[in-house]
Amino acid sequence: MKALILLGCPETPAQTPMAVYVFNKLTKMGYDTTIAANPAASKLVKISDPEGLYNLNLIDLERTLGEINEGDYDLLVGFVHKDAAASFFVTFDQILNTKSIALVFSRDADEVAEFVNMIEESGSKALISAVRAFHNPSPIKVKFDKAIKEFE
């Protein structure tokens, strides 16, 4: 089984620790897990694992978009905290046509609703897990843990 985690702009402090957490959780579940990230997010994730304990598999987000095909991954997990992240998630979701979880978060509840609408209006069948969060990763962790149980 293969899982792909999408990371865009690392503006929110909660994204990086959650990316490492999700990578670890999926790997322990038996997924061969890959993180597709923009260069800044990739650097933050690498620095978060200075001794390589998690054996993180990082690839370039935009390059990956041009190379993926339906069936390449069994699970997609996207961090959605900006409209560009919602667009990337929807695009990957439509190409991969696989089980997917959209972790939608922002410090602004109206933005959370906007990003959820963007995903829903795309016709995505993703499990959308939405929460108001920005600095503190705990609400996102709780939502992810509940969401991933549906795929166990």
C-alpha positions, 0 to 999 in steps of 0.5 A, a space after each residue: 500500500 502506498 500513501 501520498 501526503 501533500 504539503 504546500 506553503 508552510 505558513 502555519 506552524 501546525 503543518 510541519 509537526 503534523 506532517 511528520 506525525 501523519 507520515 509516522 502513523 501511516 508508515 506504522 499502518 503499513 503504508 509506503 509513505 511519500 511526502 510531496 511538498 514545495 521546497 520550503 515545506 520540504 526543508 522544514 520537514 527535513 529539519 524536523 527529523 535531523 537524525 533521519 529517524 523517520 526515514 522521510 521520503 520527500 519529493 517535489 510537489 509540482 514535479 509530482 503533479 506532472 508525473 502521477 497517474 491513477 492507481 499510483 497511490 492507495 491513500 492521499 492525505 492533503 493539508 489544506 490551509 490556503 486556497 492554493 492547497 485546496 486546488 492542489 488537493 482537488 487536482 491530485 484527488 481527481 488524478 489519483 481517484 483513490 481514498 483521500 483525506 483533506 485535513 482542512 484548517 485555518 485560524 479563521 472559521 470562514 476560511 475553513 468553510 471556504 476551503 471545505 466548499 472548494 473541495 465539495 464543489 469539485 465533486 471530490 469524494 474525500 473525507 473532509 476533516 475540518 477544524 479551526 487551528 493554526 499554531 496548535 497541531 493538537 486539533 488537527 491531530 485529533 481530527 486526523 486520528 478519527 479520520 484515518 480510523 475509517 480507512 483501517 
